[in-house]
Amino acid sequence: MKRTLLALTLLAALPFAASAADGVSYTYVEGGYTATNTDAGDADGWAIKGSGAIAPNFHLFGEFDKQEIDGTNIDVDHYRVGVGYNRDITANTDLLTRVAYEKYDAGQGIDFDGYSVEAGVRSALAPNFEGYALAGYEDGGNDYDGEFYGRLGGQVKFNQTWGLSGDVKFIDGDTQYFVGPRVSF
């Protein structure tokens, strides 16, 4: 009876036993320059992002960025925290899905909460380069209507620990981008 129960438990866990694709790490910290270009005006500042694998297929992630709107003294703080699921679909490519809580705060009572969901692929395209392509949806609850977006990113790896990361997000005619060093663990 115990052997049957053990065999059934191992068989049930088999679909969840996969791990990240070769050459792709979900445990890292990065920081750098971020900017947003819109028809209404531009902003730029700094960001810090991180992710930590909590199981072979799951990771927690978060980011904080602070941007100042050009020609003003208005700073916009953006927080994003969430959980992601990754499943290898080839030896070097993962299917990636994420869901996150988002908060924007411009001070003086101008803030809103929302969420985002995204899905796509992340792949180790070469030993020293990885990239990803994601499609997502971001909604600000009652404060602003939801929008679909696309996100492209990559990392040039100098070695197993250090790299240079970049990300571009296209949403409703606006462009948001990030570039900075990444430390992978």
C-alpha angles and dihedrals in degrees: 000000000000092000091051092050091048092048092049091048092051091046091050091050094049096091089054096046096086119107138200119305117266111279095018121108126191094191112082147115124218137172137180151104121340132182141176125209117197138160088247094053145301133265136186140179141120137307140194121201136178144174134192129195109229097176135003092276104022134071138174119223139184142172141186126196133177119199131177118216109238115257093015140078091234116124121195117205118201125192125187126180128169154130128259137198122209128187124180113239095175132009092272103025133075130196103228129199127175140180122192145177112232132197129185120192124182094170127240091077094303105129140116141187128220146140141246135205126192140174135185144104135300119193143179095231094180135357090269101031135061130175142183140200120198136177116205150168125224124192129184097199112230092344100070137359119260122260135198117231144181125222129195125183146157147180131220107210118215090184137333092291108031130057145145115248130199134181135182124191121193114199127164095329093315124112124210121185142178134191129177149114121297129206112202124196 
